Amino acid sequence: MTPPEGAGPASFSGLRFDNSFVRELPADVGGGRASRQVEHAAFSRVVAEPVRAPRLVALSREVASALGLSPEDCASEAFARIFAGNELLPGMDPFAAAYGGHQFGNWAGQLGDGRAITLGEVLGPGGVRLELQLKGAGRTPYSRSADGRAVLRSSVREFVCSEAMHHLGIPTTRALSLVSTGDSVMRDMFYDGRAKAEPGAIVCRVAPSFLRFGNFELPASRKDVALLRTLLDYTLRTHFADLGTSGPDAYAAWLAEVARRTATLMAEWMRVGFVHGVMNTDNMSVLGLTLDYGPFGMLDHFDPDFTPNTTDAGQRRYRFANQPRVARWNLFKLGEALAPLLGSVEPIERALELYTDTFESEQRRVLAAKLGLAPFRAEGPESADDPASDAAFIDALFTLLSAVETDFTLFFRNLANVPLARLPELDSATLLAPLQAAYYDPEAA
């Protein structure tokens, strides 16, 4: 992921732009980056604010190749300027998207891309559509009183974690590049009133689309059914063409597919101990991708109540164990937003039922795989009371992990070292010895 060396001739000819979002959806008629309420529009055209001294810090060669960028392109001096937002390539049509969202369970109104600017959509080799978005590119009409910038420490975390999640097999946005800006950004890291200057940076995030639940909630909240329908028809046409192009049946099928993808994503998060930290509806991808790496964290010791978000320390709404329930609540809010197009509540109820069934099935599958066991059986709710059931086994396992501080990753990794083949001849202490490294206090275990 280190930047390439050398500066061969760059042409960027492999980037083929096809900007469907700005071509097919209504634009904000206002101009500039002044903060304002944007109505009857899906986006605002806005260019990045230039930075003083862009320098490439890290690059994902995999993502570069998927976009059609050559090694010479990535090694050129122009690369850092382009992916800091200082220069535009032919075909780029920058914009910030409008959306709303429920934050910590409360409707927050218009939010939007307050520090993210999409450069354009690229048709990569094979025709795969990928959107290039700069996070930390400066103010937009959705920035409110913020500066639209990002700091190096959080940008490094997003770059590293999004690429790690991809390689763990978890649906996620990707990261092409990390560019330091040469500018300082004032941030209050610990929210204690002591802001200080930090190095600025910009991540180029990549995904087929950054559409969120909140993109649909905002027009619904304003009773702008025309925009809601236009946006959903575009989404179906561009990203879910196999579900139909328009109409209540296609909309119901789309909501069900979003529910299925979200359930699968939640099971994958729980598999690796990932905690998003800010599962607001504006941070939920309709493609079922991990989106927006803010105050995320990974479980160290197994703690169902762990949340990495200090602003959620009291309520712990987005704690590790609550993520599947929050995702279902968020889906309900998306269904509410689509109600004017669905014609009845039945599609929402079916989507929520599909979510629950899919999550439970996927959770059984990934847990069995993590433990190296045959797939668990689907069982009734009373099975938890049967000590021989798979449900009772799972409950007992997580009760055990909660009893003392147990490293979540090491515990499952070291299970592979338990000498089960010699089970008849070994005592319990010898059998369990490989697990001792997973306990923070082996004596307590």
C-alpha positions as a Python dict, from the first residue, in 0.01 Angstrom:
ca = {
    (1, 'M'): (0, 0, 0),
    (2, 'T'): (304, 226, -12),
    (3, 'P'): (315, 493, -283),
    (4, 'P'): (493, 398, -605),
    (5, 'E'): (835, 538, -682),
    (6, 'G'): (938, 716, -997),
    (7, 'A'): (745, 952, -1217),
    (8, 'G'): (689, 800, -1559),
    (9, 'P'): (460, 955, -1817),
    (10, 'A'): (101, 970, -1696),
    (11, 'S'): (-204, 988, -1920),
    (12, 'F'): (-490, 871, -1694),
    (13, 'S'): (-644, 744, -2017),
    (14, 'G'): (-767, 431, -1840),
    (15, 'L'): (-1022, 635, -1643),
    (16, 'R'): (-1347, 623, -1841),
    (17, 'F'): (-1604, 849, -1680),
    (18, 'D'): (-1978, 789, -1703),
    (19, 'N'): (-2140, 1018, -1448),
    (20, 'S'): (-2490, 874, -1426),
    (21, 'F'): (-2580, 1031, -1091),
    (22, 'V'): (-2541, 1391, -1208),
    (23, 'R'): (-2669, 1313, -1556),
    (24, 'E'): (-2995, 1146, -1451),
    (25, 'L'): (-3091, 1315, -1124),
    (26, 'P'): (-3202, 1673, -1050),
    (27, 'A'): (-2931, 1918, -947),
    (28, 'D'): (-2932, 2196, -689),
    (29, 'V'): (-3004, 2524, -865),
    (30, 'G'): (-2807, 2720, -605),
    (31, 'G'): (-2439, 2792, -654),
    (32, 'G'): (-2121, 2772, -454),
    (33, 'R'): (-2049, 2603, -126),
    (34, 'A'): (-2251, 2830, 105),
    (35, 'S'): (-2439, 2630, 367),
    (36, 'R'): (-2811, 2608, 287),
    (37, 'Q'): (-3117, 2384, 268),
    (38, 'V'): (-3119, 2210, -69),
    (39, 'E'): (-3464, 2105, -189),
    (40, 'H'): (-3596, 1918, -495),
    (41, 'A'): (-3243, 1807, -578),
    (42, 'A'): (-3029, 1497, -523),
    (43, 'F'): (-2695, 1680, -525),
    (44, 'S'): (-2506, 2006, -550),
    (45, 'R'): (-2221, 2063, -792),
    (46, 'V'): (-1915, 2175, -598),
    (47, 'V'): (-1540, 2146, -647),
    (48, 'A'): (-1286, 2059, -379),
    (49, 'E'): (-1106, 2339, -197),
    (50, 'P'): (-736, 2335, -299),
    (51, 'V'): (-475, 2227, -46),
    (52, 'R'): (-127, 2369, -3),
    (53, 'A'): (111, 2074, -58),
    (54, 'P'): (-54, 1745, -156),
    (55, 'R'): (168, 1439, -113),
    (56, 'L'): (76, 1075, -174),
    (57, 'V'): (116, 879, 149),
    (58, 'A'): (-44, 544, 61),
    (59, 'L'): (-194, 374, -242),
    (60, 'S'): (-396, 56, -297),
    (61, 'R'): (-260, -92, -618),
    (62, 'E'): (-555, -333, -631),
    (63, 'V'): (-806, -50, -638),
    (64, 'A'): (-596, 146, -886),
    (65, 'S'): (-596, -153, -1122),
    (66, 'A'): (-974, -198, -1081),
    (67, 'L'): (-1020, 162, -1193),
    (68, 'G'): (-793, 132, -1494),
    (69, 'L'): (-509, 343, -1354),
    (70, 'S'): (-162, 248, -1477),
    (71, 'P'): (151, 230, -1258),
    (72, 'E'): (276, 539, -1443),
    (73, 'D'): (-41, 728, -1354),
    (74, 'C'): (0, 640, -986),
    (75, 'A'): (370, 733, -983),
    (76, 'S'): (317, 1072, -1143),
    (77, 'E'): (331, 1403, -959),
    (78, 'A'): (-13, 1482, -1095),
    (79, 'F'): (-170, 1190, -908),
    (80, 'A'): (-145, 1356, -567),
    (81, 'R'): (-281, 1685, -702),
    (82, 'I'): (-579, 1514, -865),
    (83, 'F'): (-670, 1298, -566),
    (84, 'A'): (-637, 1590, -329),
    (85, 'G'): (-888, 1780, -541),
    (86, 'N'): (-644, 2043, -669),
    (87, 'E'): (-689, 1940, -1033),
    (88, 'L'): (-970, 1789, -1237),
    (89, 'L'): (-934, 1541, -1519),
    (90, 'P'): (-1150, 1564, -1831),
    (91, 'G'): (-1476, 1383, -1760),
    (92, 'M'): (-1486, 1459, -1388),
    (93, 'D'): (-1805, 1632, -1270),
    (94, 'P'): (-1770, 1691, -894),
    (95, 'F'): (-2070, 1696, -661),
    (96, 'A'): (-2186, 1656, -302),
    (97, 'A'): (-2497, 1444, -240),
    (98, 'A'): (-2801, 1554, -41),
    (99, 'Y'): (-2938, 1323, 226),
    (100, 'G'): (-3084, 1324, 574),
    (101, 'G'): (-3080, 1074, 855),
    (102, 'H'): (-3179, 950, 1196),
    (103, 'Q'): (-2888, 1007, 1433),
    (104, 'F'): (-2891, 817, 1762),
    (105, 'G'): (-3259, 744, 1705),
    (106, 'N'): (-3368, 1102, 1632),
    (107, 'W'): (-3446, 1267, 1300),
    (108, 'A'): (-3167, 1513, 1219),
    (109, 'G'): (-3306, 1669, 902),
    (110, 'Q'): (-3079, 1755, 610),
    (111, 'L'): (-2723, 1628, 647),
    (112, 'G'): (-2553, 1554, 314),
    (113, 'D'): (-2190, 1524, 208),
    (114, 'G'): (-2044, 1783, 444),
    (115, 'R'): (-1681, 1693, 379),
    (116, 'A'): (-1699, 1448, 91),
    (117, 'I'): (-1696, 1539, -277),
    (118, 'T'): (-1744, 1283, -554),
    (119, 'L'): (-1515, 1340, -851),
    (120, 'G'): (-1711, 1116, -1085),
    (121, 'E'): (-1807, 761, -1175),
    (122, 'V'): (-1555, 544, -1357),
    (123, 'L'): (-1635, 243, -1573),
    (124, 'G'): (-1346, 16, -1486),
    (125, 'P'): (-1215, -281, -1683),
    (126, 'G'): (-1512, -508, -1744),
    (127, 'G'): (-1757, -220, -1718),
    (128, 'V'): (-1783, -218, -1338),
    (129, 'R'): (-1910, 120, -1219),
    (130, 'L'): (-1701, 275, -939),
    (131, 'E'): (-1753, 615, -780),
    (132, 'L'): (-1448, 817, -671),
    (133, 'Q'): (-1513, 1024, -360),
    (134, 'L'): (-1271, 1251, -173),
    (135, 'K'): (-1326, 1259, 203),
    (136, 'G'): (-1187, 1575, 361),
    (137, 'A'): (-1204, 1780, 40),
    (138, 'G'): (-1347, 2096, 193),
    (139, 'R'): (-1677, 2272, 247),
    (140, 'T'): (-1998, 2196, 61),
    (141, 'P'): (-2355, 2329, 96),
    (142, 'Y'): (-2404, 2050, 354),
    (143, 'S'): (-2110, 2137, 581),
    (144, 'R'): (-2313, 2365, 811),
    (145, 'S'): (-2051, 2532, 1034),
    (146, 'A'): (-1778, 2269, 981),
    (147, 'D'): (-1462, 2310, 772),
    (148, 'G'): (-1512, 2004, 552),
    (149, 'R'): (-1163, 1873, 626),
    (150, 'A'): (-1023, 1550, 772),
    (151, 'V'): (-711, 1484, 978),
    (152, 'L'): (-433, 1239, 905),
    (153, 'R'): (-496, 1004, 1200),
    (154, 'S'): (-859, 935, 1109),
    (155, 'S'): (-776, 916, 739),
    (156, 'V'): (-508, 652, 802),
    (157, 'R'): (-761, 452, 1003),
    (158, 'E'): (-1018, 465, 723),
    (159, 'F'): (-766, 371, 455),
    (160, 'V'): (-627, 77, 651),
    (161, 'C'): (-953, -56, 790),
    (162, 'S'): (-1157, -39, 470),
    (163, 'E'): (-889, -234, 284),
    (164, 'A'): (-855, -480, 575),
    (165, 'M'): (-1232, -537, 584),
    (166, 'H'): (-1231, -611, 212),
    (167, 'H'): (-961, -872, 255),
    (168, 'L'): (-1153, -1023, 547),
    (169, 'G'): (-1435, -1086, 300),
    (170, 'I'): (-1666, -818, 438),
    (171, 'P'): (-1861, -593, 197),
    (172, 'T'): (-1714, -245, 223),
    (173, 'T'): (-1618, 70, 43),
    (174, 'R'): (-1254, 63, -67),
    (175, 'A'): (-972, 318, -51),
    (176, 'L'): (-763, 415, -351),
    (177, 'S'): (-529, 670, -198),
    (178, 'L'): (-431, 866, 109),
    (179, 'V'): (-290, 1213, 44),
    (180, 'S'): (-150, 1447, 306),
    (181, 'T'): (-245, 1808, 239),
    (182, 'G'): (33, 2012, 394),
    (183, 'D'): (-233, 2208, 582),
    (184, 'S'): (-327, 2200, 949),
    (185, 'V'): (-677, 2121, 1073),
    (186, 'M'): (-810, 2216, 1417),
    (187, 'R'): (-970, 1921, 1597),
    (188, 'D'): (-1085, 1847, 1952),
    (189, 'M'): (-972, 1484, 1960),
    (190, 'F'): (-1110, 1402, 2305),
    (191, 'Y'): (-1410, 1639, 2298),
    (192, 'D'): (-1276, 1810, 2609),
    (193, 'G'): (-1265, 2167, 2474),
    (194, 'R'): (-893, 2158, 2396),
    (195, 'A'): (-874, 2163, 2018),
    (196, 'K'): (-532, 2166, 1856),
    (197, 'A'): (-385, 2171, 1507),
    (198, 'E'): (-332, 1836, 1335),
    (199, 'P'): (-200, 1740, 990),
    (200, 'G'): (-472, 1731, 727),
    (201, 'A'): (-534, 1449, 481),
    (202, 'I'): (-775, 1329, 212),
    (203, 'V'): (-881, 971, 139),
    (204, 'C'): (-1015, 878, -203),
    (205, 'R'): (-1292, 629, -126),
    (206, 'V'): (-1425, 397, -395),
    (207, 'A'): (-1758, 214, -421),
    (208, 'P'): (-2017, 131, -687),
    (209, 'S'): (-2232, 390, -511),
    (210, 'F'): (-2240, 584, -185),
    (211, 'L'): (-2621, 590, -175),
    (212, 'R'): (-2747, 566, 183),
    (213, 'F'): (-3077, 507, 358),
    (214, 'G'): (-3073, 881, 427),
    (215, 'N'): (-3079, 970, 56),
    (216, 'F'): (-3436, 838, 49),
    (217, 'E'): (-3536, 964, 393),
    (218, 'L'): (-3469, 1328, 309),
    (219, 'P'): (-3719, 1370, 20),
    (220, 'A'): (-3970, 1154, 209),
    (221, 'S'): (-3945, 1383, 512),
    (222, 'R'): (-4030, 1677, 284),
    (223, 'K'): (-4313, 1487, 113),
    (224, 'D'): (-4123, 1527, -215),
    (225, 'V'): (-4261, 1206, -366),
    (226, 'A'): (-4153, 1301, -717),
    (227, 'L'): (-3786, 1321, -614),
    (228, 'L'): (-3818, 1006, -402),
    (229, 'R'): (-3953, 812, -702),
    (230, 'T'): (-3692, 956, -939),
    (231, 'L'): (-3411, 860, -703),
    (232, 'L'): (-3542, 508, -647),
    (233, 'D'): (-3599, 449, -1017),
    (234, 'Y'): (-3243, 563, -1084),
    (235, 'T'): (-3112, 328, -814),
    (236, 'L'): (-3301, 33, -958),
    (237, 'R'): (-3195, 109, -1313),
    (238, 'T'): (-2829, 162, -1229),
    (239, 'H'): (-2754, -78, -944),
    (240, 'F'): (-3040, -333, -921),
    (241, 'A'): (-3149, -379, -1282),
    (242, 'D'): (-3253, -740, -1221),
    (243, 'L'): (-3533, -629, -984),
    (244, 'G'): (-3730, -422, -1236),
    (245, 'T'): (-3722, -58, -1332),
    (246, 'S'): (-4018, 106, -1156),
    (247, 'G'): (-4346, 47, -975),
    (248, 'P'): (-4460, -92, -637),
    (249, 'D'): (-4348, -450, -706),
    (250, 'A'): (-3997, -342, -801),
    (251, 'Y'): (-3979, -109, -500),
    (252, 'A'): (-4087, -390, -266),
    (253, 'A'): (-3831, -626, -419),
    (254, 'W'): (-3563, -359, -375),
    (255, 'L'): (-3644, -304, -8),
    (256, 'A'): (-3627, -680, 48),
    (257, 'E'): (-3289, -699, -125),
    (258, 'V'): (-3153, -414, 85),
    (259, 'A'): (-3278, -599, 394),
    (260, 'R'): (-3107, -920, 284),
    (261, 'R'): (-2775, -747, 215),
    (262, 'T'): (-2790, -556, 544),
    (263, 'A'): (-2854, -877, 739),
    (264, 'T'): (-2558, -1046, 574),
    (265, 'L'): (-2339, -746, 653),
    (266, 'M'): (-2439, -752, 1020),
    (267, 'A'): (-2346, -1121, 1050),
    (268, 'E'): (-2006, -1043, 897),
    (269, 'W'): (-1945, -756, 1138),
    (270, 'M'): (-2029, -980, 1431),
    (271, 'R'): (-1802, -1253, 1293),
    (272, 'V'): (-1488, -1040, 1321),
    (273, 'G'): (-1587, -822, 1618),
    (274, 'F'): (-1624, -500, 1417),
    (275, 'V'): (-1812, -216, 1588),
    (276, 'H'): (-1918, 65, 1357),
    (277, 'G'): (-1976, 322, 1629),
    (278, 'V'): (-2215, 550, 1436),
    (279, 'M'): (-2490, 339, 1280),
    (280, 'N'): (-2708, 636, 1192),
    (281, 'T'): (-2933, 587, 890),
    (282, 'D'): (-2713, 827, 692),
    (283, 'N'): (-2425, 581, 743),
    (284, 'M'): (-2613, 276, 610),
    (285, 'S'): (-2541, 175, 249),
    (286, 'V'): (-2827, 56, 30),
    (287, 'L'): (-2574, -175, -137),
    (288, 'G'): (-2502, -349, 193),
    (289, 'L'): (-2149, -208, 224),
    (290, 'T'): (-1961, -100, 535),
    (291, 'L'): (-1978, 277, 497),
    (292, 'D'): (-1813, 567, 682),
    (293, 'Y'): (-1529, 465, 912),
    (294, 'G'): (-1572, 720, 1188),
    (295, 'P'): (-1522, 614, 1551),
    (296, 'F'): (-1517, 243, 1466),
    (297, 'G'): (-1338, -23, 1668),
    (298, 'M'): (-1263, -393, 1685),
    (299, 'L'): (-1329, -603, 1993),
    (300, 'D'): (-1022, -665, 2205),
    (301, 'H'): (-1167, -869, 2490),
    (302, 'F'): (-1519, -995, 2430),
    (303, 'D'): (-1754, -726, 2560),
    (304, 'P'): (-2109, -717, 2421),
    (305, 'D'): (-2145, -357, 2545),
    (306, 'F'): (-1831, -223, 2381),
    (307, 'T'): (-1868, 97, 2180),
    (308, 'P'): (-1569, 293, 2044),
    (309, 'N'): (-1777, 612, 2018),
    (310, 'T'): (-1719, 835, 2320),
    (311, 'T'): (-2031, 1040, 2240),
    (312, 'D'): (-2233, 717, 2278),
    (313, 'A'): (-2072, 622, 2608),
    (314, 'G'): (-2385, 687, 2814),
    (315, 'Q'): (-2656, 536, 2594),
    (316, 'R'): (-2439, 275, 2416),
    (317, 'R'): (-2698, 259, 2141),
    (318, 'Y'): (-2438, 141, 1891),
    (319, 'R'): (-2264, -113, 2114),
    (320, 'F'): (-2134, -436, 1960),
    (321, 'A'): (-2423, -663, 2060),
    (322, 'N'): (-2690, -410, 1959),
    (323, 'Q'): (-2579, -366, 1598),
    (324, 'P'): (-2818, -626, 1447),
    (325, 'R'): (-3116, -467, 1626),
    (326, 'V'): (-3013, -116, 1519),
    (327, 'A'): (-2981, -229, 1157),
    (328, 'R'): (-3337, -364, 1170),
    (329, 'W'): (-3461, -33, 1316),
    (330, 'N'): (-3280, 156, 1041),
    (331, 'L'): (-3442, -66, 778),
    (332, 'F'): (-3781, 12, 929),
    (333, 'K'): (-3707, 383, 886),
    (334, 'L'): (-3607, 323, 524),
    (335, 'G'): (-3934, 135, 474),
    (336, 'E'): (-4126, 425, 627),
    (337, 'A'): (-3960, 660, 380),
    (338, 'L'): (-4067, 439, 89),
    (339, 'A'): (-4426, 402, 213),
    (340, 'P'): (-4568, 656, -36),
    (341, 'L'): (-4432, 442, -321),
    (342, 'L'): (-4513, 98, -180),
    (343, 'G'): (-4888, 144, -137),
    (344, 'S'): (-4915, -69, 181),
    (345, 'V'): (-4722, -176, 490),
    (346, 'E'): (-4695, -542, 384),
    (347, 'P'): (-4371, -497, 183),
    (348, 'I'): (-4209, -331, 486),
    (349, 'E'): (-4320, -615, 715),
    (350, 'R'): (-4194, -878, 470),
    (351, 'A'): (-3859, -702, 436),
    (352, 'L'): (-3813, -687, 813),
    (353, 'E'): (-3904, -1055, 847),
    (354, 'L'): (-3655, -1139, 572),
    (355, 'Y'): (-3392, -937, 756),
    (356, 'T'): (-3447, -1133, 1078),
    (357, 'D'): (-3448, -1472, 906),
    (358, 'T'): (-3141, -1390, 698),
    (359, 'F'): (-2942, -1257, 991),
    (360, 'E'): (-3018, -1559, 1207),
    (361, 'S'): (-2926, -1796, 924),
    (362, 'E'): (-2606, -1609, 842),
    (363, 'Q'): (-2513, -1581, 1209),
    (364, 'R'): (-2542, -1959, 1249),
    (365, 'R'): (-2338, -2012, 935),
    (366, 'V'): (-2050, -1779, 1023),
    (367, 'L'): (-2032, -1898, 1385),
    (368, 'A'): (-2017, -2260, 1279),
    (369, 'A'): (-1742, -2177, 1030),
    (370, 'K'): (-1553, -1975, 1293),
    (371, 'L'): (-1567, -2271, 1532),
    (372, 'G'): (-1476, -2524, 1263),
    (373, 'L'): (-1804, -2710, 1307),
    (374, 'A'): (-2071, -2846, 1077),
    (375, 'P'): (-2348, -2591, 1007),
    (376, 'F'): (-2581, -2527, 1299),
    (377, 'R'): (-2942, -2630, 1265),
    (378, 'A'): (-3229, -2386, 1241),
    (379, 'E'): (-3420, -2435, 1567),
    (380, 'G'): (-3728, -2298, 1735),
    (381, 'P'): (-3720, -2034, 2012),
    (382, 'E'): (-3762, -2302, 2277),
    (383, 'S'): (-3433, -2468, 2175),
    (384, 'A'): (-3230, -2240, 2402),
    (385, 'D'): (-3377, -2435, 2695),
    (386, 'D'): (-3256, -2765, 2549),
    (387, 'P'): (-2897, -2815, 2674),
    (388, 'A'): (-2820, -3029, 2368),
    (389, 'S'): (-2933, -2769, 2115),
    (390, 'D'): (-2708, -2552, 1898),
    (391, 'A'): (-2877, -2240, 2039),
    (392, 'A'): (-2792, -2345, 2395),
    (393, 'F'): (-2433, -2416, 2287),
    (394, 'I'): (-2397, -2068, 2137),
    (395, 'D'): (-2544, -1905, 2447),
    (396, 'A'): (-2307, -2102, 2670),
    (397, 'L'): (-2008, -2006, 2456),
    (398, 'F'): (-2075, -1633, 2476),
    (399, 'T'): (-2157, -1655, 2846),
    (400, 'L'): (-1816, -1816, 2891),
    (401, 'L'): (-1642, -1546, 2688),
    (402, 'S'): (-1812, -1280, 2901),
    (403, 'A'): (-1715, -1440, 3232),
    (404, 'V'): (-1353, -1318, 3222),
    (405, 'E'): (-1166, -1084, 2988),
    (406, 'T'): (-1107, -1305, 2684),
    (407, 'D'): (-939, -1179, 2368),
    (408, 'F'): (-1205, -1226, 2101),
    (409, 'T'): (-968, -1293, 1810),
    (410, 'L'): (-708, -1501, 1995),
    (411, 'F'): (-973, -1726, 2150),
    (412, 'F'): (-1111, -1837, 1816),
    (413, 'R'): (-767, -1852, 1654),
    (414, 'N'): (-624, -2068, 1933),
    (415, 'L'): (-912, -2311, 1920),
    (416, 'A'): (-734, -2450, 1615),
    (417, 'N'): (-448, -2554, 1845),
    (418, 'V'): (-660, -2756, 2089),
    (419, 'P'): (-545, -3121, 2041),
    (420, 'L'): (-890, -3274, 1991),
    (421, 'A'): (-744, -3578, 1819),
    (422, 'R'): (-591, -3680, 2154),
    (423, 'L'): (-908, -3608, 2350),
    (424, 'P'): (-935, -3952, 2518),
    (425, 'E'): (-582, -3947, 2660),
    (426, 'L'): (-546, -3585, 2780),
    (427, 'D'): (-679, -3414, 3088),
    (428, 'S'): (-878, -3089, 3072),
    (429, 'A'): (-586, -2867, 3168),
    (430, 'T'): (-372, -2997, 2883),
    (431, 'L'): (-655, -2973, 2634),
    (432, 'L'): (-729, -2614, 2727),
    (433, 'A'): (-366, -2497, 2756),
    (434, 'P'): (-363, -2344, 2402),
    (435, 'L'): (-642, -2107, 2509),
    (436, 'Q'): (-454, -1956, 2802),
    (437, 'A'): (-298, -1685, 2583),
    (438, 'A'): (-648, -1555, 2506),
    (439, 'Y'): (-721, -1469, 2870),
    (440, 'Y'): (-603, -1130, 2993),
    (441, 'D'): (-583, -1278, 3343),
    (442, 'P'): (-515, -1652, 3310),
    (443, 'E'): (-559, -1702, 3683),
    (444, 'A'): (-916, -1569, 3664),
    (445, 'A'): (-994, -1814, 3383),
}
